[in-house]
């Protein structure tokens, strides 16, 4: 049977819940520039593809991925000024995710994974989780457990060494660079403009932020460090490592619920 929540009928979903509520994975992406070579939806495509593979391993369902996220920040995403970047204010994003969590839990889907693909989302996913749990407790809906994760935090030192044989500059400067380009070459090869993969020195940002944002330090491509070291094989290595590791982590995180 499909792992996609939105491909089930309500009758089929109701039966799944009665049989023992499955874990629901909610990929949280963005619509954000990823250079001249990767699509605007990269932060949605990657967690959605990874979530499918994880769901197959643990019997989970994948909810429709969120296509919009919090505003791209200059030092981690190149900034929100590039054409096509469409983002949400923090309060809008928090309330959207809170409402989704609450409705899933009200229907018995109380084991929820917020699968982040966009670094800027992370604290707002945290706030949405807190507000949702408060609201559900007030309604008498008990037993909801939420796991929040970013796939990049599961990359092991061995995988990091395979990605960056000369060493990693920083994960923030990896925006649209070797790791994301490699994963997209493996997961969504038809969406990568291989002839446009950029080279160039890493961005040199000051150790502080200025508002309104100063775009002078942002590379004109929007890519924060060279992507020329990317390859589909490196992407395969990342996926082959993080998928089973995340699946195992989720089994552990929800183990007490399964035993209960």
N, C-alpha and C positions, 0 to 999 in steps of 0.2 A: 504494500500500500504506500501511497505517496507520503513523503515527509513534510509536505507543504500544508500548513493549516488552512490556507484559503482554497485549497483544492478539495477539501472534504465538504460533505453536506453537514447540516447541523445534526442530523440523525447519526451520522457516522462519528462525529465529534462527541456527541453525548454518550455514545457507547464506549468510546475510548476513555472518557472520564470515568464511567461506571466500572470499567475494567481495571482502573487504577490510573489516576491522572498522570499523563505523560509530562515530561519536562517540555516547556515551550521556550525556544530560543528566538529572541527578538534582535535581529541585526540593526545596529544604529549607525547610519552612514552620514553622508553630507553631499551637497552639490558644490564642489570646490575645484578650482583649477589644480591640475597635476601636470603642468608643463605642456609643451607642444606635442608630446608623444603619448600621454595617457588621458583617458576620458574624464570628464567632469564627475562621473559617477563612480570613480575608483573606490572611494571609501565605503560605498554601498556594495559594489560588486564583490569585493574581496571578502568581507565578513559573511555575506550571503552564501558564497560558494563554499567557504570553510564550514559554515553552519550546516549546510546540507550533508557534508561528509561526516561531521560529528553526530548529527541526528541519526544517520544510518547506523552508527556504531552503538548508540545508547537508547535507541527507540524513541527519540524525541520528535517534536514537531517544530517546524520553522515558521514563525509568523512573518507576514510581509515586512520586508526591510524598510526602515524609515529613510526616505531619500533626502531629507533636509536635516541639517544639524546646526550647532551653534557656530557663530561667526569664525571664519578662518582668521588666525592670528599671524602677524608677519613673521615671527620667529619660529613658528612650527608648521605653518601652512602657506606662507607667502602673502597672506592678507586677503581681505574681502573685496579688493578693488579690481580684480581681474574679471573680464567679461564672463558671465555665466555663473559666478558665485552667487548663490541665493541662499540666505541663511535666516535663522530664527533668533529673535531676542530670547534671552535666558528664561524669562517668565513663560513665554509661549512654549518653549521647548519642554520645560519642566512640567507644565500642566498637561501637555500632550502625552508625555510618557507616563505621568501619574495616572491619567485617565485610562490609558491602555492597560496598565498593570491592574488597576482596580476592576475593570470589566473582565479581564481574563480570570482573575481570582474569584469574582462573583459567580462565574460559570464553572468553578471547580478546578480551574487550571492554576494551581497555587504554587507550582514550582517553575520559576521564571528566570531565564538567563538574559541579561542585558549585554549583548555581544557588540562591543564598541569597535568601530572601524575608523573613528575620527577622534584624534587625541583631545580636541577642544571640547568634546561632549562630556568628558569623564565626570566633572564635578556636578554637572546638571543632572546626569543620570543618578548620581548619589542623592541629590536633593529630591528628585522625583520618587526614588525608592522610599525615602524617609516619609514623605508626605503621603504616598500611597499606603504604606503600612499603618500610619496613623488613622487614615480614613477608613481602612478596612477593619481595624480594631474597633473603631467607634460604631461601625455597622454590625459588629459581632461576627465578622468573617475572620476566622482564626486559621493559623497554620500556613500562612503564606511565607515562602522563603525565596529570596531574590539573590542571585549571584551576578555580580558585575565584573566583566573582564575585558581586557584588550588583548588581542591575539599576540601582539608584539612582546608582551611581558612573558610569554612562554618560550621565547627563543632562547635556547641553551647556549652556553659558551662555545660548544662544538659547532653548532649551526652558525653562530655569529662569526666564527673563524672561517667557515666555508664561504660565507657571504663577503667577508671583508678580510682577505688574507693579509692586507697591509694595516689592518686595524680599523676600528669604527671611530669616526669623528664624534658623532653623537646621534642619538635617535631623533632629536628635533631636526637636525640638518639632513635627515634621511628623507625628508618630504619629496616624493616623486622621484627618488633617486634609486640606488641599487636594490634595496629590499622590495619596495613596492613595484618597481618595474619588473624585477625577476618574478615576483608572485603573479603579476598580471600576464607576463609572457607564458607562465605555466597554466594559470586558471582561465584566462580570457585572451588567448593569443590574437584573435581576430580584431581586438580593440586597441592593440598597441601599434602605433605608427613607428615602426622600427627605424626607418630612415631619418626620423626626427629626434632620436634619443640624444639628449644634449650632454656636452662636456663643459667643464668650466670650473673655476675655483669655488670652494665653499663660501657661503654668505658669511660676512663679518659683521655681526650684530653687537651693539653695545650691551653692557650688562644691566640694562634698565629699559623700561618701556616709556614711550612718549605718546600722549593723546592730544590732538588727533595723530594717528599713526604716521610716522616718517617712512615713506616708501623708498627713500634713497639707498638704503642698504639691501634692498631686495633684488636679487638677480632678475633681469628683465624676462627671463624664461619662466620664472616662478618656481624653478627647481633649485633647492637650497644647497645641493652639492652634486658632483658629477654622477651621472647614471650610466656611464659607459661600461662599468664593470658588471652590469646586469646580464643575466642569462636565464633561459627557461630551466636549465638544470639547477641553478641556485634556487629558483622558485620551487622546483620539485622537492629539493632538500628541506626547505622551510615547511612546506605543506606536509610532507611525510613525517616530520618531527612534531609539529604543533598539534595536528589533528588528534593523534592518539593521546598526547599529553593533556590536551584540553578535555577530551572525552573522559579520561581517567580522573581528572580533577573534578569534573561535574559529578561523576559517580560518587566520589568521596563527599562532595559538598551536600549532596542530596541523600546520602546513605541513611541518615537517621530517619528521614521521612519515609523511605522505602521500608525500613524495619518497623516503623510505627504503623 
